[in-house]
Amino acid sequence: MFKTSQRLQVAYYLKNKFLEFVQSKNRHEATGRLRNCVFLAEFTNLPEFKTSLTAINNWD
């Protein structure tokens, strides 16, 4: 399935990066992982992540 949709592949990768953030063991680790997630999501510019990015940026 990923071979046919690069957008789906990227979205799945971003979802896994967000899951890594959620599973962080401490605040320091979580902060770095969240920054990485936000950077990657902004870089990919997938519209499906726009609302989530807005919420995260407003939260910070």
Backbone bond lengths (Angstrom), bond angles and torsions (degrees), N, CA, C in turn:
res aa  C-N    CA-C-N  psi(-1)  N-CA   C-N-CA  omega(-1)  CA-C   N-CA-C  phi
1 M - - - 1.447 - - 1.531 110.37 -
2 F 1.348 117.69 -39.90 1.456 120.31 -179.67 1.517 112.38 -65.94
3 K 1.318 117.11 -25.27 1.457 120.18 179.94 1.527 111.43 -67.13
4 T 1.323 116.81 -25.62 1.459 120.07 -176.77 1.527 112.81 -92.71
5 S 1.326 117.50 -17.69 1.463 119.42 -176.82 1.528 110.92 -137.40
6 Q 1.304 115.00 104.54 1.461 119.65 177.58 1.532 110.37 -66.66
7 R 1.322 117.47 -36.25 1.473 120.77 178.09 1.515 111.24 -61.34
8 L 1.333 116.91 -40.45 1.454 120.67 178.29 1.527 110.42 -65.67
9 Q 1.307 116.56 -40.07 1.458 121.41 178.60 1.531 110.59 -62.17
10 V 1.313 116.81 -44.12 1.469 121.50 179.61 1.532 110.01 -66.34
11 A 1.315 117.17 -42.94 1.463 120.92 179.22 1.527 110.80 -62.17
12 Y 1.302 117.73 -40.42 1.465 121.92 178.24 1.529 110.40 -64.50
13 Y 1.319 116.96 -40.86 1.463 121.81 177.35 1.532 110.37 -62.11
14 L 1.328 116.53 -45.37 1.462 120.47 179.05 1.528 111.34 -63.84
15 K 1.315 116.57 -39.48 1.464 120.24 177.61 1.517 110.42 -60.43
16 N 1.319 117.71 -41.56 1.466 121.38 179.08 1.525 111.64 -68.12
17 K 1.324 117.32 -36.63 1.466 120.40 176.46 1.529 110.16 -65.12
18 F 1.328 117.13 -38.86 1.461 120.15 177.34 1.529 110.04 -66.38
19 L 1.309 117.71 -38.84 1.458 121.25 177.72 1.533 110.33 -62.19
20 E 1.326 117.99 -38.22 1.465 121.22 175.31 1.530 110.20 -60.17
21 F 1.329 116.55 -41.01 1.466 120.50 177.01 1.529 110.13 -60.68
22 V 1.317 116.71 -47.53 1.466 121.25 -177.99 1.532 110.80 -60.53
23 Q 1.305 117.64 -33.56 1.456 122.06 -176.92 1.530 113.37 -90.49
24 S 1.318 117.36 11.23 1.462 121.09 179.77 1.518 110.93 -59.51
25 K 1.322 115.37 147.05 1.461 120.80 -176.18 1.532 112.76 -88.06
26 N 1.313 117.72 -20.55 1.461 119.91 -179.81 1.527 109.61 -152.33
27 R 1.321 114.17 173.25 1.466 120.16 -175.57 1.528 112.06 -64.81
28 H 1.317 116.79 -40.99 1.460 120.88 -179.33 1.537 110.94 -60.45
29 E 1.313 115.45 -47.00 1.468 120.55 178.47 1.524 110.47 -63.88
30 A 1.325 116.59 -42.52 1.463 121.30 -178.62 1.527 111.27 -63.54
31 T 1.331 116.59 -40.80 1.463 120.27 -179.35 1.528 110.96 -61.38
32 G 1.312 116.52 -46.45 1.459 120.35 179.17 1.519 112.46 -63.72
33 R 1.308 115.79 -42.16 1.468 119.48 -179.36 1.522 111.68 -68.04
34 L 1.330 116.33 -38.15 1.466 118.88 178.89 1.523 110.05 -66.43
35 R 1.310 117.21 -43.09 1.472 119.94 177.22 1.525 110.59 -58.43
36 N 1.312 116.36 -41.56 1.465 120.90 178.66 1.532 110.61 -63.41
37 C 1.320 116.95 -44.11 1.470 121.26 178.61 1.527 110.89 -59.63
38 V 1.324 116.14 -46.44 1.458 120.68 -178.78 1.524 110.20 -63.53
39 F 1.327 116.77 -45.52 1.461 120.56 179.41 1.526 110.77 -58.72
40 L 1.324 116.80 -48.12 1.468 120.27 -178.50 1.522 111.72 -64.01
41 A 1.328 116.68 -42.43 1.467 120.06 -179.53 1.532 110.93 -65.53
42 E 1.337 116.82 -39.94 1.462 119.08 177.90 1.530 110.76 -67.40
43 F 1.312 116.76 -38.62 1.461 121.80 -179.63 1.528 111.64 -64.61
44 T 1.330 116.97 -40.87 1.468 120.26 -178.25 1.521 111.79 -73.07
45 N 1.342 116.11 -27.82 1.459 121.37 177.01 1.532 113.25 59.19
46 L 1.322 116.67 35.50 1.468 120.10 175.68 1.532 109.01 -78.33
47 P 1.322 118.10 125.61 1.460 120.36 -176.94 1.530 113.13 -61.53
48 E 1.318 117.79 -25.62 1.462 121.34 -179.52 1.528 112.14 -64.73
49 F 1.325 117.49 -20.20 1.455 121.47 -177.98 1.529 112.64 -101.55
50 K 1.314 117.56 -1.95 1.466 121.25 -175.63 1.535 111.93 -60.89
51 T 1.311 118.11 -46.33 1.464 121.56 -179.54 1.522 110.90 -62.98
52 S 1.317 116.24 -42.21 1.467 120.03 178.68 1.524 111.01 -63.52
53 L 1.323 116.86 -42.13 1.460 120.54 178.83 1.526 111.05 -62.89
54 T 1.311 116.64 -40.97 1.460 120.53 178.41 1.524 110.00 -61.39
55 A 1.316 117.23 -45.20 1.471 121.23 179.67 1.530 111.14 -62.79
56 I 1.309 117.27 -43.78 1.463 120.91 -179.42 1.515 110.32 -65.87
57 N 1.321 117.37 -44.03 1.470 120.46 179.87 1.517 111.79 -65.56
58 N 1.330 118.22 -34.63 1.468 121.05 176.56 1.520 111.50 -71.78
59 W 1.297 117.16 -30.13 1.453 123.53 -178.18 1.524 110.70 -71.89
60 D 1.329 115.98 -36.65 1.455 121.17 -176.03 1.458 111.03 -74.60
